[in-house]
Amino acid sequence: MTAPLHDRRRGTSGAGLPDTQQGMRRRNLSRVMHAVATHGPLSRAAVASHIGLTRAAVSTLVDELIRSGLLDELGPERPGRVGRPGSALAVSAMGPVGIGAEVGVDHLAVCAVDLRGDIRARAERRSANRDRSPAPVLKELAALVRQVCAEAQQQGLGPAGLAVAVPGLVARDTTTVVRAPNLGWRDIDLSRLLPGGLPLTVDNEANFGALAELWLGDESPEDFLHVSAEIGIGAALVVDGRLLRGARGFAGELGHVPVRPDGPACPCGGRGCLEQYAGEGAVLRAAGLGGVRGSGGMGDSGGLSDSGEVRSEVLAERAAAGDERVRRALSDAGAALGIALTGAVNLLDPQAVVLGGALSRLAPWLLPALEQELSERTAGRTCGVRVSEIGPDGPLLGAAHSVARAVLDDPAGVRAGGTR
């Protein structure tokens, strides 16, 4: 996917930088970067108009950003403008790149995204990660990170940092996975198991998926609940263009909202959780397409690939072909999802619910029952349900873009070679 690397509604523009003369300079550098990323190519005069600084001040900032390799001069602006044409500025395609990585239950993936939003390198590996020790999983992930960084560096691009998406709870402002039931991980600090040298961010995969939807989707509202699924089900809430993380960073555990409190046991320790009715393993069981391993995972999958992507495609193909058992399983999953979403919609009143991940492929058969439950249970509230524009790549792209956007937010923090 190629997309401009900016928030079309809101730029952070150096938020959080100290309120000093140096902090003001860094904020202004960020404002210039965001203006060019959002509206570019632009002349210096046009940048000055967008951000409300003098042309002389903008020229000084632009010269610094050009020397840092973050902006390029493209030559005179297009004809038709009044007065002498200025030199058009664009975000450099040869600046730093953000490295994003995803740890899935059955796959690992890494990609590099440049400041223009283009994917410059990518690597993936199918890997059965459920109940594996974190050390070998992260060793494999580190090898993919090195491969992608090497490909980026061959193009003259330096990595600015690494962000990792995981299917579990991540303690806020840390790199520690507190609990990932579908991996079998508890209290794992990824910074101790991944190679150093790059700034590291770790977050829940649903959070990164929601950020990708916010940043890259053409029609995403500022307030929405993003629901994604692989083996498990996660959610993230975006309010006024920002993630609602919760006090500990654990907001959005939709998959472990009880649908039927007396239902089957869940790996999280609860009973009757949504994942036991609408998680991938539950849907495949109900559809007659495979056995189970543990409470929610897959074992003998009846000839299906170990790839979650392929399994969801098979479900979609069979449903489209009219397989009534598959359709009934998906409808029941949609109803359970609607019940779980009811509380969130009534409490938080989002503009929309967005279905991402594997759910995006299965939406035609999930949505009727889901929307019916929401309609009957949300006290007349209007909340549209729509399918993600990003699809299963959301967590990976959100992770990579989060690093690249951090460069726009604080371009002064970029050192030679693209690192921070």
KOLMI-167603 format. One record per residue (C-alpha): residue number from 1; residue in three letters; x, y, z. Coordinates in steps of 0.5 Angstrom, whole numbers, plus 500, padded with zeros to 3 digits. Each point is the difference from the previous one (the first is absolute). Example, Ala and Ser with C-alpha at 12.3 -4.5 7.8 and 13.67 -1.06 7.14 Angstrom:
resi:1&resn:ALA&x:525&y:491&z:516 $
resi:2&resn:SER&x:502&y:507&z:498 $
***
This chain:
resi:1&resn:MET&x:500&y:500&z:500 $
resi:2&resn:THR&x:502&y:507&z:498 $
resi:3&resn:ALA&x:497&y:506&z:504 $
resi:4&resn:PRO&x:502&y:507&z:502 $
resi:5&resn:LEU&x:503&y:499&z:507 $
resi:6&resn:HIS&x:496&y:505&z:504 $
resi:7&resn:ASP&x:494&y:501&z:504 $
resi:8&resn:ARG&x:495&y:503&z:495 $
resi:9&resn:ARG&x:496&y:503&z:506 $
resi:10&resn:ARG&x:506&y:502&z:505 $
resi:11&resn:GLY&x:507&y:500&z:500 $
resi:12&resn:THR&x:504&y:499&z:507 $
resi:13&resn:SER&x:505&y:505&z:498 $
resi:14&resn:GLY&x:505&y:500&z:505 $
resi:15&resn:ALA&x:495&y:498&z:506 $
resi:16&resn:GLY&x:503&y:499&z:507 $
resi:17&resn:LEU&x:507&y:504&z:498 $
resi:18&resn:PRO&x:502&y:504&z:506 $
resi:19&resn:ASP&x:498&y:508&z:500 $
resi:20&resn:THR&x:506&y:503&z:499 $
resi:21&resn:GLN&x:504&y:503&z:494 $
resi:22&resn:GLN&x:503&y:494&z:498 $
resi:23&resn:GLY&x:493&y:496&z:501 $
resi:24&resn:MET&x:497&y:506&z:495 $
resi:25&resn:ARG&x:505&y:499&z:495 $
resi:26&resn:ARG&x:499&y:492&z:500 $
resi:27&resn:ARG&x:492&y:501&z:500 $
resi:28&resn:ASN&x:501&y:505&z:494 $
resi:29&resn:LEU&x:504&y:495&z:496 $
resi:30&resn:SER&x:494&y:495&z:501 $
resi:31&resn:ARG&x:495&y:505&z:498 $
resi:32&resn:VAL&x:504&y:501&z:494 $
resi:33&resn:MET&x:501&y:492&z:499 $
resi:34&resn:HIS&x:492&y:499&z:501 $
resi:35&resn:ALA&x:498&y:506&z:495 $
resi:36&resn:VAL&x:504&y:497&z:494 $
resi:37&resn:ALA&x:498&y:493&z:502 $
resi:38&resn:THR&x:493&y:502&z:500 $
resi:39&resn:HIS&x:500&y:505&z:494 $
resi:40&resn:GLY&x:506&y:499&z:496 $
resi:41&resn:PRO&x:503&y:502&z:496 $
resi:42&resn:LEU&x:501&y:507&z:503 $
resi:43&resn:SER&x:504&y:506&z:499 $
resi:44&resn:ARG&x:503&y:503&z:506 $
resi:45&resn:ALA&x:495&y:506&z:499 $
resi:46&resn:ALA&x:494&y:495&z:500 $
resi:47&resn:VAL&x:503&y:496&z:506 $
resi:48&resn:ALA&x:500&y:507&z:504 $
resi:49&resn:SER&x:493&y:501&z:498 $
resi:50&resn:HIS&x:498&y:493&z:503 $
resi:51&resn:ILE&x:503&y:501&z:507 $
resi:52&resn:GLY&x:500&y:507&z:501 $
resi:53&resn:LEU&x:508&y:502&z:500 $
resi:54&resn:THR&x:504&y:505&z:496 $
resi:55&resn:ARG&x:503&y:498&z:494 $
resi:56&resn:ALA&x:507&y:501&z:502 $
resi:57&resn:ALA&x:498&y:496&z:507 $
resi:58&resn:VAL&x:498&y:494&z:495 $
resi:59&resn:SER&x:506&y:501&z:495 $
resi:60&resn:THR&x:505&y:499&z:506 $
resi:61&resn:LEU&x:496&y:493&z:503 $
resi:62&resn:VAL&x:499&y:498&z:493 $
resi:63&resn:ASP&x:508&y:500&z:498 $
resi:64&resn:GLU&x:501&y:496&z:507 $
resi:65&resn:LEU&x:495&y:495&z:498 $
resi:66&resn:ILE&x:503&y:499&z:493 $
resi:67&resn:ARG&x:507&y:500&z:503 $
resi:68&resn:SER&x:497&y:494&z:504 $
resi:69&resn:GLY&x:498&y:496&z:494 $
resi:70&resn:LEU&x:492&y:501&z:502 $
resi:71&resn:LEU&x:498&y:505&z:495 $
resi:72&resn:ASP&x:502&y:500&z:492 $
resi:73&resn:GLU&x:499&y:506&z:496 $
resi:74&resn:LEU&x:497&y:498&z:493 $
resi:75&resn:GLY&x:501&y:507&z:496 $
resi:76&resn:PRO&x:495&y:505&z:498 $
resi:77&resn:GLU&x:493&y:499&z:502 $
resi:78&resn:ARG&x:495&y:499&z:495 $
resi:79&resn:PRO&x:498&y:506&z:495 $
resi:80&resn:GLY&x:494&y:504&z:501 $
resi:81&resn:ARG&x:502&y:503&z:506 $
resi:82&resn:VAL&x:500&y:508&z:501 $
resi:83&resn:GLY&x:507&y:502&z:501 $
resi:84&resn:ARG&x:507&y:497&z:500 $
resi:85&resn:PRO&x:499&y:492&z:501 $
resi:86&resn:GLY&x:503&y:498&z:506 $
resi:87&resn:SER&x:504&y:493&z:501 $
resi:88&resn:ALA&x:495&y:494&z:501 $
resi:89&resn:LEU&x:502&y:496&z:507 $
resi:90&resn:ALA&x:498&y:493&z:501 $
resi:91&resn:VAL&x:501&y:495&z:505 $
resi:92&resn:SER&x:507&y:496&z:498 $
resi:93&resn:ALA&x:499&y:493&z:498 $
resi:94&resn:MET&x:507&y:499&z:502 $
resi:95&resn:GLY&x:499&y:502&z:508 $
resi:96&resn:PRO&x:499&y:495&z:505 $
resi:97&resn:VAL&x:496&y:494&z:500 $
resi:98&resn:GLY&x:495&y:497&z:506 $
resi:99&resn:ILE&x:501&y:493&z:501 $
resi:100&resn:GLY&x:493&y:496&z:502 $
resi:101&resn:ALA&x:500&y:493&z:502 $
resi:102&resn:GLU&x:494&y:496&z:502 $
resi:103&resn:VAL&x:500&y:493&z:504 $
resi:104&resn:GLY&x:494&y:496&z:499 $
resi:105&resn:VAL&x:498&y:494&z:502 $
resi:106&resn:ASP&x:502&y:496&z:494 $
resi:107&resn:HIS&x:504&y:505&z:496 $
resi:108&resn:LEU&x:506&y:506&z:501 $
resi:109&resn:ALA&x:500&y:506&z:495 $
resi:110&resn:VAL&x:505&y:506&z:500 $
resi:111&resn:CYS&x:499&y:506&z:495 $
resi:112&resn:ALA&x:504&y:507&z:499 $
resi:113&resn:VAL&x:496&y:506&z:498 $
resi:114&resn:ASP&x:503&y:506&z:498 $
resi:115&resn:LEU&x:498&y:507&z:502 $
resi:116&resn:ARG&x:495&y:501&z:494 $
resi:117&resn:GLY&x:497&y:494&z:502 $
resi:118&resn:ASP&x:502&y:495&z:495 $
resi:119&resn:ILE&x:502&y:493&z:502 $
resi:120&resn:ARG&x:508&y:499&z:498 $
resi:121&resn:ALA&x:501&y:493&z:503 $
resi:122&resn:ARG&x:496&y:494&z:502 $
resi:123&resn:ALA&x:501&y:493&z:503 $
resi:124&resn:GLU&x:495&y:495&z:503 $
resi:125&resn:ARG&x:501&y:493&z:503 $
resi:126&resn:ARG&x:494&y:495&z:502 $
resi:127&resn:SER&x:502&y:498&z:507 $
resi:128&resn:ALA&x:496&y:496&z:505 $
resi:129&resn:ASN&x:501&y:504&z:506 $
resi:130&resn:ARG&x:494&y:498&z:504 $
resi:131&resn:ASP&x:504&y:497&z:507 $
resi:132&resn:ARG&x:507&y:501&z:497 $
resi:133&resn:SER&x:505&y:503&z:505 $
resi:134&resn:PRO&x:500&y:507&z:498 $
resi:135&resn:ALA&x:508&y:500&z:499 $
resi:136&resn:PRO&x:500&y:496&z:494 $
resi:137&resn:VAL&x:494&y:504&z:497 $
resi:138&resn:LEU&x:503&y:506&z:501 $
resi:139&resn:LYS&x:507&y:498&z:497 $
resi:140&resn:GLU&x:496&y:498&z:494 $
resi:141&resn:LEU&x:497&y:507&z:500 $
resi:142&resn:ALA&x:507&y:503&z:501 $
resi:143&resn:ALA&x:503&y:497&z:494 $
resi:144&resn:LEU&x:494&y:503&z:496 $
resi:145&resn:VAL&x:501&y:506&z:503 $
resi:146&resn:ARG&x:508&y:500&z:498 $
resi:147&resn:GLN&x:497&y:498&z:493 $
resi:148&resn:VAL&x:496&y:506&z:499 $
resi:149&resn:CYS&x:505&y:504&z:502 $
resi:150&resn:ALA&x:505&y:498&z:496 $
resi:151&resn:GLU&x:495&y:501&z:494 $
resi:152&resn:ALA&x:499&y:507&z:502 $
resi:153&resn:GLN&x:507&y:501&z:501 $
resi:154&resn:GLN&x:502&y:498&z:493 $
resi:155&resn:GLN&x:495&y:505&z:498 $
resi:156&resn:GLY&x:504&y:505&z:504 $
resi:157&resn:LEU&x:494&y:501&z:505 $
resi:158&resn:GLY&x:502&y:500&z:508 $
resi:159&resn:PRO&x:495&y:497&z:505 $
resi:160&resn:ALA&x:497&y:505&z:505 $
resi:161&resn:GLY&x:497&y:495&z:505 $
resi:162&resn:LEU&x:497&y:493&z:500 $
resi:163&resn:ALA&x:492&y:499&z:502 $
resi:164&resn:VAL&x:497&y:493&z:502 $
resi:165&resn:ALA&x:493&y:498&z:500 $
resi:166&resn:VAL&x:498&y:494&z:504 $
resi:167&resn:PRO&x:493&y:497&z:502 $
resi:168&resn:GLY&x:500&y:501&z:507 $
resi:169&resn:LEU&x:500&y:505&z:506 $
resi:170&resn:VAL&x:506&y:505&z:500 $
resi:171&resn:ALA&x:502&y:504&z:506 $
resi:172&resn:ARG&x:499&y:508&z:498 $
resi:173&resn:ASP&x:507&y:503&z:499 $
resi:174&resn:THR&x:504&y:494&z:500 $
resi:175&resn:THR&x:502&y:494&z:496 $
resi:176&resn:THR&x:497&y:495&z:504 $
resi:177&resn:VAL&x:495&y:495&z:498 $
resi:178&resn:VAL&x:496&y:499&z:506 $
resi:179&resn:ARG&x:495&y:494&z:497 $
resi:180&resn:ALA&x:499&y:497&z:493 $
resi:181&resn:PRO&x:495&y:494&z:501 $
resi:182&resn:ASN&x:501&y:498&z:493 $
resi:183&resn:LEU&x:507&y:500&z:500 $
resi:184&resn:GLY&x:501&y:497&z:507 $
resi:185&resn:TRP&x:504&y:506&z:502 $
resi:186&resn:ARG&x:500&y:504&z:507 $
resi:187&resn:ASP&x:505&y:505&z:503 $
resi:188&resn:ILE&x:505&y:500&z:494 $
resi:189&resn:ASP&x:504&y:506&z:499 $
resi:190&resn:LEU&x:501&y:501&z:492 $
resi:191&resn:SER&x:506&y:504&z:501 $
resi:192&resn:ARG&x:504&y:495&z:503 $
resi:193&resn:LEU&x:499&y:495&z:495 $
resi:194&resn:LEU&x:501&y:504&z:494 $
resi:195&resn:PRO&x:506&y:503&z:497 $
resi:196&resn:GLY&x:502&y:507&z:503 $
resi:197&resn:GLY&x:502&y:506&z:495 $
resi:198&resn:LEU&x:493&y:503&z:498 $
resi:199&resn:PRO&x:495&y:503&z:505 $
resi:200&resn:LEU&x:494&y:495&z:501 $
resi:201&resn:THR&x:493&y:501&z:501 $
resi:202&resn:VAL&x:495&y:494&z:502 $
resi:203&resn:ASP&x:493&y:501&z:499 $
resi:204&resn:ASN&x:493&y:495&z:499 $
resi:205&resn:GLU&x:499&y:498&z:493 $
resi:206&resn:ALA&x:493&y:503&z:501 $
resi:207&resn:ASN&x:503&y:507&z:502 $
resi:208&resn:PHE&x:504&y:500&z:494 $
resi:209&resn:GLY&x:495&y:498&z:495 $
resi:210&resn:ALA&x:495&y:505&z:502 $
resi:211&resn:LEU&x:506&y:505&z:499 $
resi:212&resn:ALA&x:501&y:498&z:493 $
resi:213&resn:GLU&x:493&y:501&z:499 $
resi:214&resn:LEU&x:500&y:507&z:503 $
resi:215&resn:TRP&x:506&y:502&z:496 $
resi:216&resn:LEU&x:499&y:496&z:493 $
resi:217&resn:GLY&x:493&y:499&z:499 $
resi:218&resn:ASP&x:496&y:505&z:496 $
resi:219&resn:GLU&x:494&y:500&z:504 $
resi:220&resn:SER&x:501&y:499&z:507 $
resi:221&resn:PRO&x:497&y:504&z:505 $
resi:222&resn:GLU&x:503&y:503&z:506 $
resi:223&resn:ASP&x:496&y:496&z:505 $
resi:224&resn:PHE&x:500&y:493&z:498 $
resi:225&resn:LEU&x:501&y:493&z:503 $
resi:226&resn:HIS&x:504&y:495&z:496 $
resi:227&resn:VAL&x:499&y:493&z:501 $
resi:228&resn:SER&x:505&y:495&z:497 $
resi:229&resn:ALA&x:501&y:493&z:500 $
resi:230&resn:GLU&x:506&y:494&z:499 $
resi:231&resn:ILE&x:499&y:494&z:505 $
resi:232&resn:GLY&x:497&y:505&z:505 $
resi:233&resn:ILE&x:496&y:506&z:500 $
resi:234&resn:GLY&x:503&y:507&z:502 $
resi:235&resn:ALA&x:497&y:507&z:500 $
resi:236&resn:ALA&x:503&y:507&z:500 $
resi:237&resn:LEU&x:496&y:507&z:501 $
resi:238&resn:VAL&x:502&y:506&z:497 $
resi:239&resn:VAL&x:497&y:506&z:503 $
resi:240&resn:ASP&x:501&y:507&z:497 $
resi:241&resn:GLY&x:505&y:497&z:495 $
resi:242&resn:ARG&x:504&y:497&z:506 $
resi:243&resn:LEU&x:501&y:493&z:503 $
resi:244&resn:LEU&x:496&y:499&z:507 $
resi:245&resn:ARG&x:505&y:496&z:503 $
resi:246&resn:GLY&x:498&y:499&z:507 $
resi:247&resn:ALA&x:503&y:502&z:507 $
resi:248&resn:ARG&x:505&y:493&z:499 $
resi:249&resn:GLY&x:500&y:500&z:492 $
resi:250&resn:PHE&x:495&y:494&z:500 $
resi:251&resn:ALA&x:494&y:503&z:497 $
resi:252&resn:GLY&x:496&y:497&z:495 $
resi:253&resn:GLU&x:500&y:492&z:502 $
resi:254&resn:LEU&x:494&y:499&z:496 $
resi:255&resn:GLY&x:501&y:493&z:499 $
resi:256&resn:HIS&x:500&y:498&z:508 $
resi:257&resn:VAL&x:493&y:504&z:501 $
resi:258&resn:PRO&x:495&y:494&z:502 $
resi:259&resn:VAL&x:495&y:499&z:495 $
resi:260&resn:ARG&x:497&y:494&z:505 $
resi:261&resn:PRO&x:503&y:500&z:507 $
resi:262&resn:ASP&x:499&y:493&z:501 $
resi:263&resn:GLY&x:503&y:498&z:493 $
resi:264&resn:PRO&x:506&y:496&z:499 $
resi:265&resn:ALA&x:507&y:502&z:503 $
resi:266&resn:CYS&x:505&y:505&z:497 $
resi:267&resn:PRO&x:507&y:500&z:500 $
resi:268&resn:CYS&x:500&y:507&z:503 $
resi:269&resn:GLY&x:497&y:496&z:506 $
resi:270&resn:GLY&x:492&y:503&z:499 $
resi:271&resn:ARG&x:494&y:496&z:497 $
resi:272&resn:GLY&x:496&y:501&z:494 $
resi:273&resn:CYS&x:504&y:505&z:497 $
resi:274&resn:LEU&x:499&y:503&z:493 $
resi:275&resn:GLU&x:506&y:496&z:498 $
resi:276&resn:GLN&x:497&y:494&z:501 $
resi:277&resn:TYR&x:494&y:501&z:496 $
resi:278&resn:ALA&x:503&y:505&z:494 $
resi:279&resn:GLY&x:507&y:498&z:501 $
resi:280&resn:GLU&x:503&y:496&z:494 $
resi:281&resn:GLY&x:501&y:494&z:503 $
resi:282&resn:ALA&x:492&y:500&z:502 $
resi:283&resn:VAL&x:498&y:502&z:493 $
resi:284&resn:LEU&x:504&y:494&z:497 $
resi:285&resn:ARG&x:497&y:495&z:505 $
resi:286&resn:ALA&x:493&y:503&z:499 $
resi:287&resn:ALA&x:501&y:499&z:493 $
resi:288&resn:GLY&x:503&y:493&z:500 $
resi:289&resn:LEU&x:507&y:502&z:497 $
resi:290&resn:GLY&x:505&y:498&z:505 $
resi:291&resn:GLY&x:501&y:497&z:507 $
resi:292&resn:VAL&x:503&y:505&z:506 $
resi:293&resn:ARG&x:506&y:500&z:504 $
resi:294&resn:GLY&x:499&y:503&z:507 $
resi:295&resn:SER&x:494&y:505&z:501 $
resi:296&resn:GLY&x:501&y:504&z:494 $
resi:297&resn:GLY&x:505&y:498&z:495 $
resi:298&resn:MET&x:500&y:495&z:494 $
resi:299&resn:GLY&x:503&y:493&z:500 $
resi:300&resn:ASP&x:498&y:496&z:494 $
resi:301&resn:SER&x:497&y:505&z:496 $
resi:302&resn:GLY&x:497&y:495&z:495 $
resi:303&resn:GLY&x:505&y:501&z:494 $
resi:304&resn:LEU&x:500&y:507&z:501 $
resi:305&resn:SER&x:506&y:504&z:500 $
resi:306&resn:ASP&x:504&y:502&z:507 $
resi:307&resn:SER&x:499&y:507&z:497 $
resi:308&resn:GLY&x:494&y:504&z:503 $
resi:309&resn:GLU&x:500&y:504&z:494 $
resi:310&resn:VAL&x:498&y:494&z:496 $
resi:311&resn:ARG&x:496&y:497&z:505 $
resi:312&resn:SER&x:495&y:507&z:500 $
resi:313&resn:GLU&x:501&y:500&z:492 $
resi:314&resn:VAL&x:497&y:492&z:500 $
resi:315&resn:LEU&x:494&y:502&z:505 $
resi:316&resn:ALA&x:499&y:506&z:495 $
resi:317&resn:GLU&x:500&y:496&z:494 $
resi:318&resn:ARG&x:495&y:494&z:503 $
resi:319&resn:ALA&x:495&y:506&z:502 $
resi:320&resn:ALA&x:500&y:503&z:494 $
resi:321&resn:ALA&x:499&y:493&z:497 $
resi:322&resn:GLY&x:494&y:499&z:504 $
resi:323&resn:ASP&x:502&y:495&z:505 $
resi:324&resn:GLU&x:495&y:501&z:505 $
resi:325&resn:ARG&x:504&y:497&z:506 $
resi:326&resn:VAL&x:505&y:505&z:499 $
resi:327&resn:ARG&x:495&y:506&z:499 $
resi:328&resn:ARG&x:497&y:498&z:507 $
resi:329&resn:ALA&x:506&y:500&z:503 $
resi:330&resn:LEU&x:502&y:507&z:498 $
resi:331&resn:SER&x:493&y:503&z:501 $
resi:332&resn:ASP&x:501&y:497&z:508 $
resi:333&resn:ALA&x:506&y:503&z:500 $
resi:334&resn:GLY&x:498&y:507&z:498 $
resi:335&resn:ALA&x:494&y:499&z:505 $
resi:336&resn:ALA&x:505&y:499&z:505 $
resi:337&resn:LEU&x:504&y:506&z:498 $
resi:338&resn:GLY&x:494&y:504&z:500 $
resi:339&resn:ILE&x:498&y:499&z:507 $
resi:340&resn:ALA&x:508&y:501&z:502 $
resi:341&resn:LEU&x:500&y:507&z:497 $
resi:342&resn:THR&x:493&y:502&z:503 $
resi:343&resn:GLY&x:503&y:502&z:506 $
resi:344&resn:ALA&x:506&y:504&z:497 $
resi:345&resn:VAL&x:495&y:504&z:495 $
resi:346&resn:ASN&x:495&y:501&z:506 $
resi:347&resn:LEU&x:506&y:503&z:504 $
resi:348&resn:LEU&x:504&y:503&z:495 $
resi:349&resn:ASP&x:496&y:503&z:495 $
resi:350&resn:PRO&x:505&y:499&z:494 $
resi:351&resn:GLN&x:498&y:502&z:493 $
resi:352&resn:ALA&x:502&y:494&z:497 $
resi:353&resn:VAL&x:502&y:493&z:501 $
resi:354&resn:VAL&x:505&y:497&z:495 $
resi:355&resn:LEU&x:502&y:493&z:499 $
resi:356&resn:GLY&x:507&y:498&z:498 $
resi:357&resn:GLY&x:505&y:495&z:500 $
resi:358&resn:ALA&x:496&y:493&z:498 $
resi:359&resn:LEU&x:494&y:503&z:501 $
resi:360&resn:SER&x:500&y:504&z:494 $
resi:361&resn:ARG&x:500&y:494&z:496 $
resi:362&resn:LEU&x:494&y:497&z:503 $
resi:363&resn:ALA&x:496&y:506&z:501 $
resi:364&resn:PRO&x:494&y:499&z:495 $
resi:365&resn:TRP&x:498&y:494&z:504 $
resi:366&resn:LEU&x:502&y:503&z:507 $
resi:367&resn:LEU&x:496&y:507&z:499 $
resi:368&resn:PRO&x:493&y:498&z:500 $
resi:369&resn:ALA&x:500&y:497&z:507 $
resi:370&resn:LEU&x:505&y:504&z:503 $
resi:371&resn:GLU&x:496&y:507&z:497 $
resi:372&resn:GLN&x:493&y:496&z:503 $
resi:373&resn:GLU&x:503&y:499&z:507 $
resi:374&resn:LEU&x:503&y:507&z:500 $
resi:375&resn:SER&x:493&y:503&z:497 $
resi:376&resn:GLU&x:496&y:497&z:506 $
resi:377&resn:ARG&x:505&y:501&z:506 $
resi:378&resn:THR&x:502&y:507&z:499 $
resi:379&resn:ALA&x:494&y:504&z:502 $
resi:380&resn:GLY&x:499&y:503&z:493 $
resi:381&resn:ARG&x:507&y:503&z:499 $
resi:382&resn:THR&x:503&y:500&z:493 $
resi:383&resn:CYS&x:507&y:497&z:499 $
resi:384&resn:GLY&x:502&y:498&z:493 $
resi:385&resn:VAL&x:504&y:494&z:499 $
resi:386&resn:ARG&x:505&y:499&z:495 $
resi:387&resn:VAL&x:505&y:496&z:497 $
resi:388&resn:SER&x:508&y:503&z:501 $
resi:389&resn:GLU&x:503&y:502&z:494 $
resi:390&resn:ILE&x:507&y:498&z:502 $
resi:391&resn:GLY&x:498&y:492&z:501 $
resi:392&resn:PRO&x:505&y:495&z:504 $
resi:393&resn:ASP&x:506&y:505&z:499 $
resi:394&resn:GLY&x:497&y:505&z:504 $
resi:395&resn:PRO&x:504&y:498&z:507 $
resi:396&resn:LEU&x:507&y:500&z:496 $
resi:397&resn:LEU&x:499&y:506&z:496 $
resi:398&resn:GLY&x:498&y:504&z:506 $
resi:399&resn:ALA&x:506&y:498&z:503 $
resi:400&resn:ALA&x:504&y:502&z:495 $
resi:401&resn:HIS&x:497&y:506&z:499 $
resi:402&resn:SER&x:500&y:502&z:507 $
resi:403&resn:VAL&x:508&y:500&z:500 $
resi:404&resn:ALA&x:500&y:504&z:493 $
resi:405&resn:ARG&x:495&y:505&z:503 $
resi:406&resn:ALA&x:504&y:501&z:506 $
resi:407&resn:VAL&x:505&y:503&z:496 $
resi:408&resn:LEU&x:495&y:505&z:497 $
resi:409&resn:ASP&x:498&y:502&z:507 $
resi:410&resn:ASP&x:508&y:501&z:503 $
resi:411&resn:PRO&x:504&y:501&z:493 $
resi:412&resn:ALA&x:506&y:503&z:505 $
resi:413&resn:GLY&x:500&y:493&z:503 $
resi:414&resn:VAL&x:503&y:496&z:494 $
resi:415&resn:ARG&x:507&y:499&z:500 $
resi:416&resn:ALA&x:505&y:499&z:494 $
resi:417&resn:GLY&x:498&y:493&z:497 $
resi:418&resn:GLY&x:492&y:501&z:501 $
resi:419&resn:THR&x:501&y:497&z:508 $
resi:420&resn:ARG&x:497&y:504&z:506 $
***
